Amino acid sequence: MKKPFVGLDKVKEIAAVYPTPFHLYDKKGIEDNAKELFDAFGWNKGFKEYFAVKATPNPAIIKLLKGLGCGVDCSSMTELMMAEKLGFKGDEIMFSSNETPAAEYVYAKKLGAIINLDDITHIEFLEKACGIPEKICLRYNPGGEFTINNMIMGTPADAKYGLTRAQMFEAVKILQGKGVKKFGVHAFLASNNIENEYYPVLAGTLFKLIREIHEETGAEFELVNLSGGIGVPYRPEQKKTDIYSISRGVKKQYDEILAPAGLSPKIFTELGRYMLAPYGALITKVVHFKHIYKEYAGVDACAANLMRPAIYGAYHHITVLGKENEKADHVYDVVGSLCENSDKFAVDRALPKLDIGDYLFIHEAGAHGHSMGYNYNGKLRSAEIMLNPDGTFELIRRAETPKDYFATLDIYPEFKD
């Protein structure tokens, strides 16, 4: 059984100040998880986690992670702007983007960010835009299928990201000719893996690649970015990945492949889901029931607040606060109010008997939750709230208002106010 990090009484206390729906984050959970990650990879001098801003772009959360030693992974101009405003600079920023506008490269270089090139043609593009820095990272796509224990985990050949193996060698040689002194390699080959083998297998692939490139070109590799891909247990029967086991597997590959060649790059990670998803929830309230061909429980949140179930059919566990110990002997579709039949948080979900006013805790909404929100049907994105270890809570993003919705229509006289 999944256990919420907050109880009914506290949610009622918060809802009396900030009405539902809202996203709620567990500060202690975020801190403990980040500390565990750094402890697990403490064997690697220079290890750094670059939090994927796109997962949860909230200043309070990013500043919290910064204080714990994290950098940021940015993929757009506005994410770079947020990083700068929050005091990140230089090697604290990884800029990993694709189909990148020139202005974004210019800005990233101005900040001193580590630029991660997604394509070999971007070398010339970057040079024309702002010049080539002395340190640069290259994103690798090995093609084919990515398998672990004969199981297909991902299909890099179908992904739009990265350079081929041959292009990696060619790109390093071109960049050496343009004055690059230090290199990094990056890859993201599969998403949301809860198997402990993913990172070690990926690491082995990248370690062998940089050893071979180094042997052919003499290039110095300062960093290996294992990117994201470590998943979280969305379903109750799934177990959390063991970050210490994962780290031991990466170290084994490091010691067997890199150390004998005299190579000792820093290990970087770029986690979003693993860092935040379990420590955030969407809190919503039951407002309607509908009894037709199925039993529907209507809530005051919708896919505009958490769109993963609507677009992916993703599973998010639901706890009915105050009824944690009651039998799940009723079956509902839990739905929002959008004019889309996909606006469902759960389909045929066994839950305790619901009543109007029940508060639902929708689990694992801390990453790719609020950040993927949108305004279809004129829906307004919800507030974000941090729950502190002492039980106090604070608003870290206010809910949108109609004024926010109409802000970009101020070109019309009717919407200037």
VENDATA-V688291 format. One line per field, one symbol per residue. ss: DSSP state (H for helix, E for strand, - for the rest). phi: phi as a letter, one per 40 degrees, with the letter a starting at -180 (. if undefined). psi: psi as a letter, one per 40 degrees, with the letter a starting at -180 (. if undefined). A space follows every 50 residues. Layout:
# VENDATA-V688291
ss: ???
phi: ???
psi: ???
This chain:
# VENDATA-V688291
ss: -------HHHHHHHH------EEEEEHHHHHHHHHHHHHH-------EEE EEHHH---HHHHHHHHH---EEEE--HHHHHHHHH----HHHEEEE---- -HHHHHHHHHH--EEEE----HHHHHHHHH----EEEEEE-----EEE-- EEEE-HHH----E-HHHHHHHHHHHHH----EEEEE------E---HHHH HHHHHHHHHHHHHHHHH--EEEEEE----E------------HHHHHHHH HHHHHHHHHHH----EEEE---HHHHHHHEEEEEEEEEEEE---EEEEE- -------HHHHH-----EEE---------EEEEEE--------EEEEEEE E-------EEEE-------HHH---HHH----EEEEE-----EEEEE--- -HHHHHHHH---HHH--
phi: .cbccabcccccccccbbcccacbbcdcccccccccdccccccccgdacb dcddcacbdccccccdcchccbbbbaccccccdcccgcafccbbbbbafc cdcccdcccccgcccbccaccccccccccagcccbabbcbbcggbcbbfg bccabdcccccgbcdccccccccccccbgcbbbbbaabbabfcbcccddd ccddccccccccccccbgccbcabbcgchccbcccdccbccccccdcccc cdccccbcdccgbacccbbacbdccbdcbabcbabcbabbbbcbcbbcbc cacccacdcccbgccbcbbccgbdbcccbbbbccbbbccacccbcabfcc bcdcbdgccbbccfbcbfbdcccabdggcbcccbbbccdcgcaacbaccc bdccccdcbccbdcbcc
psi: hhhieiiddddddddddhiiiihhihddddddddddddddeedhhehhhg hhdddgghdddddddddeeiaihieidddddddddeeiibeehhhhiifh idddddddddeeihhhheideedddddddeihiehiihhhheaaihihfe hhdigddeieiiiiddddddddddddeeehdiiiiiiheiifheheeddd ddddddddddddddddeehhhdihheaadhaigdideiiiihdddddddd ddddddddddefhgiihiigicdddddefiihhiiheiihgbeihhhhie iaeddheddddefihhihhhhefdeihgeihihhiaeifheeghdihfhh iihiiheihhhhifeeifcddeiifiefihiiihhhhideeiiihehiii iddddedeeeehdded.
